[in-house]
Amino acid sequence: MPTEQPSVPSPESPTQRPRPSAEETFKHYGVLSLIGAAFLAWFIRDGWFNDDPKMLEHLAFNRWGSLVVGLVLAFFLVMCGSAGLTLLRQRKQKTPPPS
């Protein structure tokens, strides 16, 4: 009896999106890093430098939010830096060596 092999989807399959290039990844995570930095600045200002005693619940939310957004921002910066290094490596390989 012949065994059936699972079919491997072809790269031209309409269900699979193409892998983004390093430049697209750098731009995407660069924009997300800027937005995340703005949110982090807001959470830090509102949670750690706000002295209003009536806003205790809001202070706790903003302090936890600053920690979460800080971790997410660190991920965005690592992805952006990795894509940036890949771009630099690709550009260095394309330039001909000096003669």
C-alpha positions in Angstrom: 0.0 0.0 0.0 1.4 3.4 -0.9 1.5 5.9 1.9 0.3 9.4 1.2 2.7 12.1 1.7 1.4 15.4 3.1 1.3 18.1 0.6 3.7 21.0 1.2 2.2 24.4 0.3 4.0 26.1 -2.5 5.5 29.6 -1.9 3.1 31.0 -4.4 0.1 29.8 -2.3 -2.5 32.6 -1.8 -2.9 31.6 1.8 0.7 32.5 2.7 1.9 36.1 2.9 5.5 36.7 1.7 8.0 37.3 4.4 8.6 41.0 4.9 12.0 42.4 3.9 14.4 43.9 6.4 13.6 47.4 5.3 9.8 46.8 5.8 10.5 45.3 9.3 12.8 48.2 10.2 10.1 50.8 9.2 7.3 48.9 10.9 9.0 48.5 14.3 10.6 51.9 14.0 7.1 53.5 13.9 5.9 51.2 16.6 8.9 52.2 18.7 8.0 55.9 18.4 4.4 55.3 19.3 5.5 53.1 22.3 7.9 55.7 23.5 5.1 58.3 23.5 2.9 56.0 25.5 5.7 55.2 27.9 6.4 58.9 28.5 2.7 59.5 29.2 2.5 56.6 31.6 5.7 57.6 33.4 4.6 61.2 33.7 1.1 60.4 34.8 2.0 57.5 37.1 5.3 58.4 38.8 5.3 62.2 38.8 1.6 62.8 39.7 1.2 63.8 43.3 -2.6 64.0 43.4 -3.8 61.8 46.4 -7.3 61.6 44.9 -6.0 59.6 41.9 -4.6 56.4 43.6 -6.4 54.0 41.3 -5.1 55.9 38.2 -1.6 56.0 39.7 -1.5 52.2 40.1 -2.8 51.7 36.5 -0.3 54.1 35.0 2.6 52.6 37.0 1.7 49.1 35.9 1.1 50.4 32.4 4.6 52.0 32.3 6.1 48.6 33.1 4.1 46.8 30.5 4.7 49.4 27.8 8.4 49.5 28.7 8.7 45.8 28.1 6.9 46.0 24.8 9.0 48.9 23.8 12.1 46.9 24.5 10.9 44.2 22.2 10.1 46.8 19.5 13.6 48.3 19.8 15.3 44.9 19.6 13.4 44.0 16.5 14.1 47.5 15.0 17.8 47.2 15.8 18.0 43.6 14.4 16.4 44.7 11.1 18.7 47.8 11.0 21.8 45.6 11.4 20.6 43.3 8.7 20.1 46.4 6.4 23.6 47.6 7.2 25.0 44.1 6.5 23.1 43.9 3.2 24.3 47.3 2.0 27.9 46.5 3.0 27.8 43.3 0.9 26.4 45.2 -2.1 29.2 47.8 -2.2 32.2 46.7 -4.3 35.5 46.5 -2.4 37.9 49.5 -2.9 40.5 48.8 -5.6 
